[in-house]
Amino acid sequence: MAVPKRKVSKARRDKRRSQVWKLSAPSFSRCNNCGELKVPHRICGICGYYKGKEIIAKEA
């Protein structure tokens, strides 16, 4: 059976157990043109605007 040779320090144990490395949910921001939720720094999927400029022409 595998047995640890040395005691694991409290710092090493707590680093392993910490929640720092786990992913967080993505944040959302409101589109300036239509007000829908979108991922920051991305073109709005609803209206096609980014930073107040029309990037993708969407049909109404």
Backbone bond lengths (Angstrom), bond angles and torsions (degrees), N, CA, C in turn:
res aa  C-N    CA-C-N  psi(-1)  N-CA   C-N-CA  omega(-1)  CA-C   N-CA-C  phi
1 M - - - 1.455 - - 1.522 110.11 -
2 A 1.322 115.32 145.72 1.458 119.92 179.49 1.520 110.33 -77.95
3 V 1.326 114.91 127.78 1.455 121.21 179.70 1.524 107.45 -127.44
4 P 1.358 118.76 133.20 1.455 120.05 179.52 1.526 111.48 -63.67
5 K 1.345 117.27 137.02 1.468 121.17 178.52 1.510 111.10 -74.41
6 R 1.348 117.41 -35.76 1.461 121.05 -177.16 1.529 110.35 -130.68
7 K 1.329 113.26 158.20 1.453 119.94 176.94 1.531 109.24 -68.62
8 V 1.322 117.62 137.51 1.461 121.94 175.70 1.525 107.33 -81.10
9 S 1.344 116.12 125.72 1.463 120.01 -177.74 1.523 110.45 -66.45
10 K 1.322 115.14 159.24 1.474 120.41 -179.13 1.532 110.34 -63.57
11 A 1.333 116.55 -37.68 1.471 119.96 -179.70 1.529 110.78 -64.54
12 R 1.330 116.85 -46.03 1.462 120.69 -179.59 1.525 110.36 -65.45
13 R 1.315 116.97 -42.06 1.462 121.13 178.88 1.524 110.79 -62.60
14 D 1.331 116.45 -45.18 1.458 120.24 -177.07 1.530 112.29 -70.65
15 K 1.353 117.12 -32.54 1.466 120.17 175.20 1.520 110.40 -62.48
16 R 1.306 115.63 -40.83 1.460 119.87 -179.61 1.528 110.63 -67.72
17 R 1.301 117.39 -36.88 1.467 121.52 -177.01 1.528 113.41 -83.13
18 S 1.328 117.34 -10.39 1.462 120.14 -174.73 1.524 110.94 -67.19
19 Q 1.308 115.38 161.93 1.461 121.64 -178.26 1.515 111.43 -97.94
20 V 1.330 118.87 11.47 1.455 122.94 -174.02 1.520 111.71 -64.06
21 W 1.306 117.79 -39.76 1.462 121.86 -172.50 1.518 113.68 -81.47
22 K 1.326 118.11 -9.86 1.456 120.41 -177.51 1.528 110.90 -77.49
23 L 1.326 116.57 145.46 1.459 122.12 -178.73 1.519 111.11 -72.19
24 S 1.317 115.48 147.22 1.458 120.37 176.19 1.530 108.76 -106.03
25 A 1.295 115.60 164.24 1.465 120.21 179.47 1.523 109.57 -69.04
26 P 1.331 119.13 145.28 1.465 120.35 -179.80 1.521 111.36 -67.86
27 S 1.320 115.22 146.11 1.460 119.24 178.89 1.527 109.56 -86.28
28 F 1.313 115.78 157.61 1.456 121.43 -179.89 1.517 109.34 -127.08
29 S 1.314 116.36 153.69 1.453 122.22 174.40 1.522 108.42 -133.08
30 R 1.315 115.73 164.38 1.463 120.79 179.97 1.526 110.28 -88.16
31 C 1.303 116.06 140.66 1.457 121.57 175.05 1.527 108.29 -70.18
32 N 1.339 116.69 134.56 1.468 120.38 -179.68 1.519 112.34 -69.17
33 N 1.320 117.39 -24.96 1.461 121.17 -176.11 1.528 111.92 -87.92
34 C 1.345 117.07 -54.25 1.461 119.43 -173.56 1.532 113.48 -107.81
35 G 1.335 118.25 -15.58 1.459 120.81 177.15 1.515 114.82 86.12
36 E 1.319 117.94 3.59 1.466 120.65 178.79 1.532 110.04 -76.40
37 L 1.332 116.57 156.59 1.455 121.10 176.32 1.522 110.10 -74.57
38 K 1.332 116.17 137.86 1.460 121.60 178.56 1.518 108.82 -148.40
39 V 1.328 116.85 164.97 1.455 121.53 175.93 1.518 108.49 -75.57
40 P 1.342 119.65 136.47 1.470 120.21 -178.35 1.527 112.79 -59.85
41 H 1.320 116.83 148.98 1.464 124.86 178.00 1.523 112.41 62.49
42 R 1.316 116.95 30.91 1.465 121.81 176.85 1.527 108.72 -132.87
43 I 1.320 116.21 155.67 1.460 121.31 176.00 1.525 108.92 -67.59
44 C 1.326 116.93 140.32 1.464 121.44 177.86 1.529 108.63 -67.53
45 G 1.311 117.06 128.86 1.458 121.42 -179.23 1.515 113.26 -75.18
46 I 1.318 117.41 -18.16 1.463 121.51 -177.47 1.538 110.67 -84.80
47 C 1.349 116.06 -52.46 1.464 118.95 -173.81 1.535 113.40 -107.46
48 G 1.337 118.90 -15.99 1.456 121.19 177.90 1.519 114.53 82.65
49 Y 1.343 117.76 15.32 1.457 121.33 -179.22 1.528 110.88 -97.67
50 Y 1.347 115.76 150.78 1.458 122.49 173.08 1.524 108.04 -144.84
51 K 1.306 117.34 123.72 1.468 124.37 -178.21 1.521 112.07 53.96
52 G 1.324 116.65 40.60 1.456 121.48 176.34 1.517 115.45 79.82
53 K 1.324 117.95 1.96 1.467 121.01 179.32 1.522 109.34 -114.68
54 E 1.339 114.71 143.09 1.457 119.01 177.61 1.536 108.54 -79.13
55 I 1.323 116.24 117.14 1.462 121.82 -178.95 1.522 110.03 -98.01
56 I 1.321 116.27 -45.48 1.456 122.44 179.46 1.519 108.19 -117.20
57 A 1.309 116.85 125.42 1.463 120.88 179.20 1.525 109.16 -75.75
58 K 1.324 116.56 115.07 1.458 122.28 178.67 1.523 108.80 -105.10
59 E 1.331 116.48 140.24 1.455 121.12 177.27 1.522 109.87 -84.89
60 A 1.299 117.32 138.16 1.463 121.61 -178.08 1.514 111.57 -77.15
